Amino acid sequence: MSRLPNLDRAVVPEAKIVNYLLNARHTGGRAKARFLENFSFRPQDWRILRDAILAHAAANDITALHQTRFGTRYEIDGPLRAPDGRAPIVRVVWFVESQEDAPRLVTLVPRRIVIS
């Protein structure tokens, strides 16, 4: 396939990372937070995860694309470079709303661990 379109305009909100992906008390995000913390991602350094997610999109092809009446959902699987030097395989999900062109981060899902 191809790479995520308009990556230069991608939206990765601080709140999505701090209040969801790296929040061990969030009911829907706590397992993801524990997973990411195992690779040294921390809420106070949320920009490191943001940058890693953007680099993930730049380095990996789209693995699935789903058109809906609201827009297009993109899934990208591949290694996520972590602060501790390892690269777990994750799926990062992006969404581009109809009539828009900027991809917005939806979620990150652990797939498997690769130690490098």
C-alpha positions in Angstrom: 0.0 0.0 0.0 1.1 3.6 0.6 1.9 5.9 3.4 -0.5 8.0 5.5 -1.6 11.0 3.4 -0.9 14.5 4.6 1.3 13.4 7.5 2.7 16.9 7.7 -0.8 18.0 8.9 -1.4 15.1 11.3 -3.1 15.9 14.5 -1.8 14.2 17.6 -3.5 15.8 20.6 -1.7 16.0 23.9 -4.9 15.0 25.7 -5.1 11.8 23.6 -1.7 10.8 24.7 -1.7 12.0 28.4 -5.3 11.3 29.3 -5.7 8.1 27.4 -2.7 6.2 26.0 -0.4 7.0 29.0 -3.1 7.1 31.7 -2.9 4.0 33.9 -6.3 5.0 35.5 -8.2 5.3 32.3 -10.6 2.3 32.0 -10.1 2.0 28.2 -6.4 3.0 28.1 -4.8 1.4 31.2 -3.5 -1.7 29.4 -2.0 0.5 26.7 -0.5 2.7 29.4 1.1 -0.3 31.1 2.4 -1.6 27.8 3.9 1.7 26.8 5.4 2.3 30.3 7.3 -1.0 29.9 9.1 0.7 27.0 9.9 3.9 29.0 7.2 6.1 27.6 6.0 8.5 30.4 3.1 11.0 30.6 5.4 13.9 31.6 7.4 13.2 28.4 4.3 12.8 26.2 6.0 14.6 23.2 8.4 11.6 22.9 5.4 9.3 22.3 3.9 11.9 19.9 7.1 12.0 17.9 7.5 8.2 17.9 3.9 7.9 16.6 4.6 10.4 13.8 7.8 8.6 12.9 5.9 5.3 12.9 3.5 6.7 10.3 6.4 8.1 8.2 8.3 4.8 8.2 5.5 2.2 7.7 2.9 1.6 5.0 -0.8 1.6 5.5 -1.9 -2.0 6.3 -5.7 -1.5 6.2 -8.0 1.2 4.9 -11.7 1.4 5.8 -14.1 3.9 4.1 -17.1 5.0 6.2 -19.7 7.6 5.6 -17.8 9.8 8.1 -14.4 9.5 6.5 -11.5 7.1 6.1 -9.8 5.0 8.8 -6.2 4.0 8.3 -4.4 1.3 10.2 -0.6 1.2 10.2 1.3 -1.7 11.7 5.0 -1.6 12.4 7.8 -1.1 15.0 7.5 1.9 17.3 10.9 3.2 18.4 10.8 3.4 22.2 13.0 5.5 24.6 14.6 2.3 26.0 15.9 1.3 22.5 13.4 -1.5 21.8 10.8 -1.4 19.1 7.5 -3.1 19.9 5.2 -3.8 17.0 2.1 -1.7 17.3 -0.9 -0.8 15.2 -1.6 3.0 15.1 -5.1 4.0 13.9 -5.7 7.3 12.2 -8.9 8.9 10.9 -9.5 11.5 8.2 -13.0 13.0 8.3 -15.0 13.5 5.1 -14.2 16.9 3.6 -11.0 17.1 5.6 -7.5 16.1 4.7 -5.6 16.1 8.1 -5.3 12.7 9.7 -6.1 12.5 13.4 -4.7 10.0 15.8 -7.4 7.6 17.1 -5.5 5.0 19.1 -2.4 2.7 19.4 -2.8 -1.0 19.9 0.0 -3.3 20.9 0.6 -6.2 18.4 3.8 -8.0 19.5 7.2 -7.2 21.0 10.4 -7.0 19.0 13.6 -6.6 21.0 16.3 -4.9 19.0 
